[in-house]
Amino acid sequence: MPKVSESRIIRMPRREIYKVLMDMERYPSFIPFIRGARILERQGRDTLAEISIGLGNIGFTYKCKVTETPFDEINIVDVSGPFKFLRARLTFEDVGEGSTRVGYHFESQFRSRTMNAIADPIFNLKLKSTLASVERFILRRKK
């Protein structure tokens, strides 16, 4: 079962980082294993999105509900797809001098034992690089 928890200080104000991370349709341009992201519906602080994942020869799509607390937190849960459950949480904390501590917590489990056996190790490895990919993208934009 993939489970990742990490935090990183990024030299950018939290409002800017938050805006980048709420622009989900751009995820494929900076998170390598996301092949597609589409907003299906927005209602208040909730967004329904469809995310397509590619892990080598393995690919799948799922729908998720994204609930935002503007500039403080983003919570993601699966609504349909191959997961028994998927939970992700991003937090944003000012740490001074225009820098932000970004917390990233993710856990999931596939419904299928086969997917758990085959995709879990790859998915877990890819997830561990997510925050680094986000940071690289943000720093490239800053230049």
C-alpha positions in Angstrom: 0.0 0.0 0.0 1.7 3.2 -1.1 2.1 5.7 1.7 4.2 8.9 1.5 4.6 11.7 4.0 7.1 14.4 3.5 7.6 18.2 3.8 9.8 20.6 2.0 10.6 24.3 2.3 10.1 26.0 -1.1 11.3 29.6 -1.6 8.0 31.0 -2.8 5.0 32.5 -0.9 2.3 29.9 -0.1 -0.4 31.7 -2.1 1.7 31.2 -5.3 2.4 27.5 -4.5 -1.2 26.9 -3.7 -2.3 28.4 -7.0 0.1 26.2 -8.9 -1.2 23.1 -7.1 -4.9 24.0 -7.7 -4.2 24.3 -11.4 -4.7 20.5 -11.7 -5.1 20.4 -15.5 -1.4 21.4 -15.7 -0.2 18.4 -13.5 0.9 16.4 -16.6 3.4 19.1 -17.4 5.3 18.7 -14.1 4.3 15.4 -12.4 5.8 12.8 -14.7 3.4 9.9 -13.9 0.3 11.9 -14.5 -0.7 11.5 -18.1 -3.9 13.6 -18.0 -6.0 15.7 -15.7 -9.4 17.2 -16.4 -11.7 19.2 -14.2 -15.2 17.8 -14.4 -17.0 20.1 -12.0 -16.4 22.9 -9.5 -18.8 23.7 -6.7 -17.7 26.0 -3.9 -14.5 24.7 -2.4 -15.0 21.2 -4.0 -13.7 20.2 -7.4 -14.4 16.9 -9.2 -11.4 15.9 -11.3 -10.4 13.0 -13.5 -6.8 11.9 -13.3 -5.0 9.5 -15.7 -1.9 7.8 -14.4 0.9 6.1 -16.4 3.3 3.7 -14.7 5.4 2.2 -17.5 3.0 -0.2 -19.2 0.4 0.2 -16.5 -2.2 2.9 -16.9 -5.4 3.8 -15.2 -7.9 6.7 -14.6 -9.7 7.7 -11.5 -12.1 10.4 -10.4 -11.3 12.4 -7.2 -12.9 15.0 -5.1 -10.5 17.9 -4.2 -11.5 20.0 -1.3 -9.6 23.2 -0.7 -9.1 25.5 2.2 -7.6 28.4 0.2 -3.9 28.9 0.8 -3.8 26.5 3.7 -4.7 23.0 2.6 -5.8 20.8 -0.2 -7.5 17.4 0.5 -8.0 14.7 -2.2 -10.1 11.5 -2.0 -11.0 9.1 -4.7 -14.6 8.9 -5.9 -14.3 6.1 -8.5 -11.6 4.1 -10.2 -9.3 1.3 -9.3 -8.7 2.3 -5.7 -10.2 0.8 -2.5 -9.2 4.2 -1.1 -7.0 7.1 -2.0 -6.3 10.0 0.4 -3.9 12.9 -0.2 -3.3 16.1 1.8 -1.2 19.1 1.0 -0.6 21.7 3.6 1.0 25.2 3.3 2.7 27.0 6.1 4.6 30.4 5.9 8.1 30.0 7.3 9.3 33.5 6.7 11.3 35.4 4.0 8.8 34.4 1.3 9.2 30.7 1.9 6.6 28.0 2.5 6.7 24.6 4.1 4.7 22.3 1.9 3.5 19.1 3.6 2.5 16.2 1.4 0.7 13.1 2.8 -0.6 10.4 0.5 -1.9 6.8 1.0 -3.9 4.5 -1.2 -4.7 0.9 -1.9 -6.0 -0.7 -5.1 -9.1 -2.9 -5.1 -7.4 -5.6 -7.1 -4.7 -7.8 -5.5 -3.0 -8.0 -8.9 -2.8 -4.2 -9.1 -1.5 -4.1 -5.5 1.2 -6.6 -6.4 2.2 -5.1 -9.7 1.6 -1.4 -9.5 2.1 -0.6 -5.8 5.9 -0.7 -5.8 6.1 1.5 -8.9 3.4 3.9 -7.7 5.0 4.2 -4.3 8.4 5.0 -5.9 6.8 7.7 -8.2 4.8 9.2 -5.4 8.0 9.8 -3.4 9.3 12.1 -6.2 6.0 14.1 -6.4 7.0 17.0 -4.1 10.4 17.3 -5.7 8.7 17.5 -9.2 6.4 20.2 -7.9 9.4 22.2 -6.4 11.4 21.9 -9.7 8.4 23.2 -11.7 7.8 26.1 -9.3 11.4 27.1 -9.3 11.6 27.0 -13.1 8.6 29.3 -13.3 10.2 31.7 -10.9 13.2 32.4 -13.1 
